[in-house]
Amino acid sequence: MNSVKKTAQTVVSRQWLAARGWLLLYLAGVVAITFIHYPAALAVLLVGVLAAAGMERWRYLRRTVLAILMFNLTVSVGYAIVALWQGVFVADYLLLVNLRVLLLMYLGFWFIARVSLLDALAGWPTASLLATLAISQIKTFERILSDFRAAFESRNLARPRWLDRSRHAAALTQTLLDKSLAASSEVTLAMRSRGAFDD
């Protein structure tokens, strides 16, 4: 029995050390990428990361592009309009920013998919608490999103109109905002009752 217990503890310890090592490596990579100011170098790193990601590379890439598409598109178009108007447009800078964001987000999705964040943060109580709260909120929002999608599809046998999709998106956004505000209030009260805030 003792040998089994020791073996289990050894396995857990190795998992913790591996997760902590991957976390430190990821953080070092994020910092290093912010110091790279050459689009070609970032493109090479992105290709290397895609190659190292294995069979799931395209799924991670799709999630990354969908996550940053609207924000990056808005920022890029805004920069292009203002820079062209002022006569200071630099295409290399725009490419650099978008490649950097794409690479950082891709690394984030890859890291989360491969490493248990709670294992990596074991030993850091505050960080573990924040990660647990964040993960619980993410899971809640994922469930709400899945429920809304299933309900919307069940009520539309044919392809829905653009107006119907817009109303669905607005209702979903309102629900997520309401849920987020309610959850943040509950978490704040719970943390204040435990002495997390000194106000």
C-alpha positions as CSV (number, residue, x, y, z in Angstrom):
1,M,0.0,0.0,0.0
2,N,2.8,2.4,0.9
3,S,4.6,1.7,-2.3
4,V,1.5,2.4,-4.3
5,K,1.0,5.6,-2.4
6,K,4.6,6.7,-3.0
7,T,4.3,5.8,-6.7
8,A,1.1,8.0,-7.0
9,Q,2.8,10.8,-5.2
10,T,5.8,10.6,-7.5
11,V,3.6,10.7,-10.6
12,V,1.7,13.7,-9.3
13,S,5.0,15.4,-8.4
14,R,6.3,14.8,-11.9
15,Q,3.1,16.1,-13.5
16,W,3.3,19.2,-11.3
17,L,7.0,19.8,-12.2
18,A,6.2,19.3,-15.9
19,A,3.3,21.7,-15.8
20,R,5.3,24.3,-13.9
21,G,8.1,23.9,-16.4
22,W,5.8,24.4,-19.4
23,L,4.3,27.5,-17.7
24,L,7.7,29.1,-17.2
25,L,8.7,28.2,-20.7
26,Y,5.4,29.8,-22.0
27,L,5.9,33.0,-20.0
28,A,9.5,33.2,-21.2
29,G,8.3,32.8,-24.8
30,V,5.7,35.5,-24.4
31,V,8.3,37.9,-23.1
32,A,10.8,37.0,-25.9
33,I,8.2,37.5,-28.6
34,T,7.5,41.0,-27.4
35,F,11.2,41.9,-28.0
36,I,11.1,40.6,-31.7
37,H,10.5,43.5,-34.1
38,Y,11.0,41.8,-37.4
39,P,7.9,40.4,-39.2
40,A,10.0,37.7,-41.0
41,A,11.3,36.4,-37.6
42,L,7.8,36.2,-36.2
43,A,6.6,34.4,-39.4
44,V,9.3,31.8,-39.0
45,L,8.4,31.3,-35.4
46,L,4.7,30.9,-36.3
47,V,5.6,28.3,-38.9
48,G,7.7,26.5,-36.3
49,V,5.0,26.5,-33.7
50,L,2.5,25.2,-36.2
51,A,4.8,22.4,-37.1
52,A,5.3,21.5,-33.4
53,A,1.6,21.6,-32.6
54,G,1.0,18.3,-34.3
55,M,-2.3,17.1,-35.7
56,E,-4.3,19.8,-33.8
57,R,-2.5,22.7,-35.4
58,W,-5.3,23.8,-37.7
59,R,-7.9,23.6,-34.9
60,Y,-5.7,25.9,-32.7
61,L,-5.2,28.2,-35.7
62,R,-8.9,28.4,-36.4
63,R,-9.7,29.2,-32.8
64,T,-6.9,31.8,-32.8
65,V,-8.1,33.6,-35.9
66,L,-11.7,33.6,-34.8
67,A,-10.7,35.0,-31.4
68,I,-8.6,37.9,-32.7
69,L,-10.3,38.6,-36.1
70,M,-12.7,41.4,-35.1
71,F,-10.4,43.2,-32.8
72,N,-7.4,43.0,-35.0
73,L,-9.4,44.0,-38.1
74,T,-10.8,47.0,-36.3
75,V,-7.4,48.1,-35.0
76,S,-5.7,47.5,-38.3
77,V,-8.3,49.4,-40.4
78,G,-8.3,52.2,-37.8
79,Y,-4.5,52.5,-38.0
80,A,-4.5,52.3,-41.8
81,I,-7.0,55.1,-42.1
82,V,-5.3,57.5,-39.6
83,A,-1.8,56.7,-40.8
84,L,-2.7,57.2,-44.5
85,W,-4.4,60.5,-43.6
86,Q,-1.3,61.6,-41.8
87,G,1.0,60.2,-44.4
88,V,2.9,57.9,-42.0
89,F,1.5,54.5,-43.0
90,V,4.1,51.7,-42.5
91,A,2.9,48.3,-43.8
92,D,5.7,46.5,-42.0
93,Y,4.5,47.8,-38.6
94,L,0.9,46.6,-39.4
95,L,2.2,43.2,-40.4
96,L,4.4,43.0,-37.3
97,V,1.6,43.8,-34.9
98,N,-0.8,41.3,-36.4
99,L,1.8,38.5,-36.6
100,R,2.8,39.1,-33.0
101,V,-0.8,39.0,-31.8
102,L,-1.5,35.9,-33.9
103,L,1.6,34.1,-32.5
104,L,0.9,35.0,-28.9
105,M,-2.7,33.9,-29.1
106,Y,-1.8,30.7,-30.8
107,L,0.8,29.9,-28.1
108,G,-1.9,30.6,-25.5
109,F,-4.4,28.3,-27.0
110,W,-1.8,25.6,-27.5
111,F,-0.6,26.0,-23.9
112,I,-4.1,25.8,-22.4
113,A,-4.9,22.7,-24.5
114,R,-1.7,20.8,-23.5
115,V,-1.1,21.9,-19.9
116,S,-3.3,21.9,-16.8
117,L,-3.2,25.5,-15.6
118,L,-4.2,24.5,-12.1
119,D,-1.3,22.0,-11.9
120,A,1.1,24.6,-13.2
121,L,-0.1,27.1,-10.5
122,A,0.0,24.6,-7.6
123,G,1.8,26.1,-4.7
124,W,0.7,29.7,-5.5
125,P,-2.6,30.0,-3.6
126,T,-3.7,33.4,-4.9
127,A,-2.9,32.5,-8.5
128,S,-4.6,29.2,-8.2
129,L,-7.7,30.9,-6.7
130,L,-7.9,33.4,-9.6
131,A,-7.4,30.6,-12.2
132,T,-10.1,28.6,-10.6
133,L,-12.5,31.5,-10.7
134,A,-11.6,32.3,-14.3
135,I,-12.0,28.7,-15.4
136,S,-15.4,28.4,-13.7
137,Q,-16.6,31.5,-15.4
138,I,-15.4,30.2,-18.8
139,K,-17.1,26.9,-18.3
140,T,-20.3,28.7,-17.4
141,F,-20.2,30.9,-20.5
142,E,-19.4,27.9,-22.6
143,R,-22.5,26.1,-21.3
144,I,-24.7,29.2,-21.9
145,L,-23.3,29.6,-25.4
146,S,-24.0,25.9,-26.2
147,D,-27.5,26.1,-24.8
148,F,-28.3,29.2,-26.9
149,R,-26.9,27.6,-30.0
150,A,-28.9,24.4,-29.5
151,A,-32.1,26.4,-28.8
152,F,-31.6,28.6,-31.8
153,E,-30.9,25.7,-34.2
154,S,-34.0,23.8,-32.8
155,R,-36.2,26.7,-33.7
156,N,-34.9,27.2,-37.2
157,L,-35.3,24.2,-39.5
158,A,-34.3,26.4,-42.5
159,R,-31.3,28.7,-42.6
160,P,-32.2,31.7,-40.4
161,R,-32.3,35.2,-41.8
162,W,-29.6,37.8,-41.1
163,L,-32.1,39.7,-38.9
164,D,-32.8,36.6,-36.9
165,R,-29.1,35.8,-36.4
166,S,-28.6,39.5,-35.3
167,R,-31.4,39.2,-32.7
168,H,-30.0,35.9,-31.4
169,A,-26.5,37.4,-31.1
170,A,-27.9,40.5,-29.2
171,A,-29.9,38.3,-26.8
172,L,-26.8,36.1,-26.2
173,T,-24.6,39.1,-25.6
174,Q,-27.1,40.6,-23.1
175,T,-27.4,37.2,-21.3
176,L,-23.6,36.9,-21.0
177,L,-23.3,40.5,-19.7
178,D,-26.0,39.9,-17.1
179,K,-24.4,36.6,-16.1
180,S,-21.0,38.2,-15.9
181,L,-22.2,41.1,-13.7
182,A,-24.1,38.8,-11.4
183,A,-21.1,36.4,-11.1
184,S,-18.6,39.2,-10.5
185,S,-20.8,40.7,-7.7
186,E,-21.1,37.3,-6.0
187,V,-17.4,36.6,-6.2
188,T,-16.6,40.1,-4.9
189,L,-18.9,39.6,-1.9
190,A,-17.5,36.1,-1.2
191,M,-13.9,37.4,-1.4
192,R,-14.7,40.4,0.8
193,S,-16.3,38.2,3.4
194,R,-13.0,36.3,3.5
195,G,-10.9,39.4,4.0
196,A,-9.6,39.7,0.4
197,F,-10.3,43.4,0.3
198,D,-9.4,45.9,3.0
199,D,-11.7,48.8,2.3
